[in-house]
């Protein structure tokens, strides 16, 4: 029988992250690698943002943002400044078309990162 942490680990394994040192944002953004094909269907496309600053990955302490042209927080407690939140919302809005293609599985994780890099919104590893 799976315990809570096994399920949590599986869930985060199905998500890719966009770390701050690559995006220029202050927090890790988690993108759902299964998107619309996840067994547990969501009401809208979404991604998660970590409350903890920096590149350290801390599952569980996050909030959810709707992927839209005018993104908004739809779940969880936001523990970051208004300025940081607005930067993240702008990042999602500016790249809405790519995030929605990723959600719809038209782009895989690597394709999304490459497309973001073409827009100078993500730094690829050298």
Secondary structure, 3 states (H helix, E strand, C coil): CCCHHHHHHHHHHCEEEECHHHHCCCEEEEEECCHHHCCCCCCCCEEEEEEEECCCCCCCCEEEEECCCCCCEEECCCCCCHHHHHHHHHHHHHCHHHHHHHHCCCCCHHHHHHHHHHCCCCCCCC
